[in-house]
C-alpha cells in the first residue's frame, strides 16, 4: 500500500521531499487494449498485451523529451513504474539511461514485482531513502508510469534539500 500527499504551500513545520517541476500525460493512439482492467465475479483482473513494449518504445523518446527539455538522460535519476523487465529494458534502451540512474526501479521490481499503481510510489520512496543517505548525486528525478489505455504519465521532480523546513517558494 502506498499514499502521497501533494500540496502547493507547505506549512512552516512541514518538510517537503519533492518539488513538482512539470508533469505530462498522453494516451497512445491505437493502444486501447494494451493495459486493461476487467471486472469479473472474483474481482479485478489486469490484462496486459505483448505489444506494450512496441507502443512504449515508439513513443517514449518524444514523451520523455518534454520532461528532459535540453538535458541528457544521464543528468537525472529515473523512477520508472516497473511493469516488467521488457518495459524497463525498452525505456532504458530507448533513452540511453545508465544503470546507476535506474537502480531504484530495479530494486523495487526485484523485491516486489509489478504491484500495480502503488509501485511507482515505492520507487520514489526508494529514491528518497537514497537521497537521505547521500547516495543520490542528481537533484532531479523523472518519474514515468503507465496505465490502462495505454496511458503514459510523467513528472519532473526536484529532490528538496535534506531536512529543510518549507519556504514560501522552493525554487
C-alpha positions in Angstrom: 0.0 0.0 0.0 1.3 3.5 -0.8 0.0 7.0 -0.5 1.1 10.5 -1.4 0.3 14.0 -0.2 0.6 16.8 -2.7 0.3 20.4 -1.7 1.3 23.8 -3.0 2.0 25.7 0.1 3.7 23.6 2.8 3.3 24.8 6.4 6.5 26.0 8.1 6.8 22.8 10.2 6.4 20.5 7.1 9.5 19.1 5.3 8.8 18.6 1.6 10.5 15.7 -0.1 10.0 16.5 -3.8 9.0 19.6 -5.7 7.0 19.0 -8.9 8.6 21.0 -11.7 6.5 19.7 -14.6 4.0 16.9 -15.3 2.6 15.5 -18.6 0.2 12.9 -19.8 -0.5 11.1 -23.0 -2.9 8.4 -24.3 -1.3 6.4 -27.1 -3.5 6.1 -30.2 -4.4 2.5 -31.2 -3.3 1.1 -27.8 -6.8 0.8 -26.2 -6.5 -2.8 -25.1 -2.7 -2.9 -24.2 -3.4 -2.5 -20.5 -6.9 -3.0 -19.2 -8.7 -3.8 -16.0 -11.6 -6.3 -16.4 -14.2 -6.8 -13.7 -15.0 -10.4 -13.0 -17.0 -12.3 -10.4 -13.8 -12.8 -8.4 -12.6 -9.1 -8.6 -10.5 -7.1 -10.9 -8.2 -8.8 -13.4 -5.4 -6.9 -15.2 -4.9 -7.6 -18.9 -1.5 -7.0 -20.4 -0.8 -7.4 -24.1 2.6 -8.3 -25.6 2.7 -5.2 -27.7 3.1 -2.8 -24.8 6.8 -2.6 -25.4 6.2 -1.7 -29.0 3.9 1.1 -28.1 6.1 2.5 -25.4 9.3 2.1 -27.5 7.8 4.1 -30.3 6.6 6.9 -28.1 8.8 7.2 -25.0 11.6 9.3 -26.6 9.2 12.1 -27.6 7.3 11.9 -24.4 10.4 12.0 -22.1 12.0 14.8 -24.1 9.2 17.0 -22.9 10.4 16.5 -19.3 14.2 16.4 -20.1 14.0 19.7 -22.1 17.6 20.2 -23.3 19.3 17.8 -20.8 20.5 14.2 -21.3 19.1 11.2 -19.6 22.4 10.9 -17.6 21.5 14.1 -15.7 18.5 12.6 -13.9 17.7 9.8 -11.5 14.8 7.8 -13.1 11.8 6.4 -11.3 10.1 4.1 -13.8 7.0 2.1 -12.9 8.3 -1.4 -13.0 5.6 -3.0 -15.1 8.0 -5.8 -16.2 11.6 -6.4 -17.4 10.6 -5.8 -21.0 9.1 -2.4 -20.2 12.0 -1.3 -18.1 14.6 -2.5 -20.7 12.8 -0.8 -23.6 12.8 2.5 -21.8 16.4 2.2 -20.7 17.5 1.3 -24.2 15.5 4.0 -26.0 16.5 6.8 -23.6 20.1 5.6 -23.0 19.7 5.6 -19.3 22.7 4.4 -17.4 22.1 1.6 -14.9 23.2 3.6 -11.9 20.4 6.1 -12.7 17.7 3.5 -12.6 18.8 1.3 -9.6 15.7 2.1 -7.5 13.4 0.9 -10.3 15.2 -2.4 -10.5 15.5 -2.8 -6.7 11.7 -2.4 -6.3 10.9 -4.6 -9.2 13.3 -7.4 -8.0 11.8 -7.3 -4.5 8.1 -6.8 -5.2 7.5 -7.2 -8.9 4.7 -5.2 -10.6 2.1 -4.5 -7.8 0.1 -2.0 -9.9 -0.3 1.7 -9.2 1.5 1.9 -5.9 4.7 0.6 -7.4 5.9 3.9 -8.7 5.4 5.4 -5.2 7.6 2.6 -3.8 10.3 3.5 -6.4 10.1 7.2 -5.3 10.3 6.1 -1.7 13.5 4.1 -2.5 15.0 7.2 -4.2 14.1 9.4 -1.3 15.8 7.0 1.1 19.0 7.0 -1.0 18.8 10.8 -1.1 18.6 10.9 2.7 21.7 8.7 2.9 23.5 10.9 0.4 23.6 8.2 -2.2 21.9 10.2 -5.0 24.1 12.6 -6.9 21.4 14.2 -9.1 18.8 16.6 -7.8 16.2 16.0 -10.5 14.1 12.8 -10.9 12.0 11.8 -13.8 9.1 9.6 -12.8 7.2 7.6 -15.5 4.2 5.5 -15.1 1.8 3.7 -17.4 -1.9 2.7 -17.2 -4.9 1.5 -19.0 -5.4 2.7 -22.4 -2.2 2.8 -22.9 -1.7 6.0 -20.9 1.6 7.5 -20.0 2.2 9.8 -17.1 5.4 11.6 -16.4 6.7 14.1 -13.9 9.9 16.1 -13.5 10.6 16.3 -9.7 13.3 18.0 -7.8 14.6 16.5 -4.6 14.2 19.0 -1.8 17.2 19.9 0.5 17.5 17.4 3.3 15.7 18.4 6.5 14.9 21.8 5.3 11.5 23.2 6.5 9.2 24.5 3.8 9.7 28.0 2.5 7.3 30.2 0.6 8.9 29.1 -2.7 11.1 26.0 -3.0 12.7 27.1 -6.3 
